[in-house]
Amino acid sequence: MRRFLIRVATLAAAATTLAVPAVPTTAAAAQELSFRPLQYNTNGYNWGGYAATGSGFTSVSATWTEPRATCNSTNDLYAPWVGIDGYGSSTVEQTGVATDCSSGSPVDQAWYEMYPANPVYLSLSSYPVSAGDVISASVTYAGSNKYTLKLTDSTRGWTYTTSKSLTAKRTSAEVIIESPTGAYPNFGTLSFSSATVNGKSLGSFAPTALDPSSGGTYEARTSGLGSSGTSFTDTFLHE
């Protein structure tokens, strides 16, 4: 996923744009922009949430309830996700749910990405997601450069699991919200829970807290970790 606030125009030549109807069935998320690190930050930029750093990361997982977003503009696009790498390295192994406003209304769609490969959006008909759904996501290193990415919508009763290969450093693990366009819809407050890294609480790794910002204005605020070290919130402030 992208780290710095780079607007849609920056990626226009490299990304394919697909029209999404107001009530989509199987089309991929409209802007199909990669959630990927273009540069590496320590101050958030278009990332919010927590990044644990070190070495030898083998798993990350978290659960959240998909918020009901309100679009401020057709440029709004964001996703909560979990992943390994990306914070100071040139790969990301990640999965989550994107909310895309390019049609004028929010469209929620499950996806995964093994950057530098392009994101893969799951079928809206086979893997539907709506506001209020309880989502659990995990990325696990299986050895020999192989990763298992798993996304579950327990409200609708589906689970998607895929195994992919990628040579990566495994030097960070994240529970994140991110906007590839640098423009967040109003998602209210998103609560992450059961956030673990390598089977331990996210907080046990003294992770770096990130608040996304644009032009010096904070777009969301990341709370402190709960007493168990496995929960926190991101609250929308500004597009």
Secondary structure, DSSP 8 states (H G I E B T S, - for coil): ---S---HHHHTTTS------SS-SS---TT------SS--SS-TTEEEEEEESS---EEEEEEE----B-SSTT-EEEEEEEES-SSSS-EEEEEEEEE-TTSS-EEEEEEEEETS--EE--TTTS---TT-EEEEEEEEEETTEEEEEEEETTTTEEEEEEEE------EEEEEEE-TTS---B--EEEEEEEEETTEEGGGG--EEE--EETTEESEEE----TTSS-EEEEE---
